[in-house]
């Protein structure tokens, strides 16, 4: 019994495929590895041109090598029309050939490797039964005596390592508004006034989850899509506040690397009204990470793609940044990777240099595309930021980090030849 794919309306599931039944080829797919060697590298193919009957069609993907063929684990995504995902490998410059077919074989259900679980109102993503991350739809209790103005939801915490180390921190006493992994803007201009969505104590703005769009539990990837409202707390409306910006988070956990979690984070923003919103130049804002309290100048290290460290990396540009520190399992780490499609790529980074907080509990990282320039968001347009996170135990070297960046920034290219309509 081997694995295959069934397509269902709006949702998608990976199943074990029985080898009985007839397969009919509908397309030939060619993958070009490009300039880089590939190992368990993600490939995505848009199937919009195949005129598929999504509700009633089952698909199976075969890898072809000479006269030999083998079935491939694959998964369908329906966010913007059918797109099929799978893993490939091969040396740089190699072309790998596949056959995409319909099948009438019986397809029993197999349990997903990546699951999304509702845990008391929050979303927990697991991989093979181990916790990966929690997305907080609900506000966490504040420390005693802390103002309710710091109430916040719509962030990731905990982020666990594969062995179970918690690598994020929320509501630390030095910055109560720091919440694990989050994505607010510090200096914005909207309708002639300044709004700070980062420093909640200012009372100008906040961010709230407004909807869970979808969740996916499956074998190759699982995750969630959620909608956030960026709220002007002093809006001139009958309610006294106004939603100024909409933001969708699309978070996927991929089952592709045996050495750690591969997590994709995509933020898509658009103006909520007919007024533009300008993210104005400022030294910290955007995609942020507050690390475990265990990490400090003595217990953690930082390395960027340009060879910078915690001592000299602040306000420099980086394609990736690896942060590693002590854990109950020796060491654990988080690699943050940016994408060439992002505004002002490669974005400047904000880190806390050596000596911050007197050298204690001071690991903070931030990709900030508006550190050195304004970013004007106009009504009617979508604005997207893409990041990949690799979470691991032990250590990785620059070669591993570079390979992960290559796969994210320059994935294999795909061409499709329709063989039957």
Beta strands, then each sheet from edge to edge (+ up, - down):
strand 1: 2-7
strand 2: 12-17
strand 3: 23-32
strand 4: 38-46
strand 5: 58-65
strand 6: 68-72
strand 7: 74-77
strand 8: 83-90
strand 9: 95-103
strand 10: 114-119
strand 11: 122-127
strand 12: 130-136
strand 13: 155-159
strand 14: 170-172
strand 15: 175-179
strand 16: 181-184
strand 17: 188-190
strand 18: 193-195
strand 19: 205-216
strand 20: 221-232
strand 21: 242-254
strand 22: 260-271
strand 23: 277-279
strand 24: 286-290
strand 25: 300-304
strand 26: 320-327
strand 27: 330-338
strand 28: 348-351
strand 29: 364-368
strand 30: 375-377
strand 31: 383-393
strand 32: 413-418
sheet 1: 2+ 1- 5+ 6-
sheet 2: 2+ 1- 5+ 9- 3+ 32-
sheet 3: 4+ 8- 7+
sheet 4: 10+ 11- 12+ 13-
sheet 5: 14+ 15-
sheet 6: 16+ 24- 29+ 28-
sheet 7: 18+ 17- 23+ 30-
sheet 8: 19+ 20- 21+ 22- 31+ 27- 26+ 25-
end
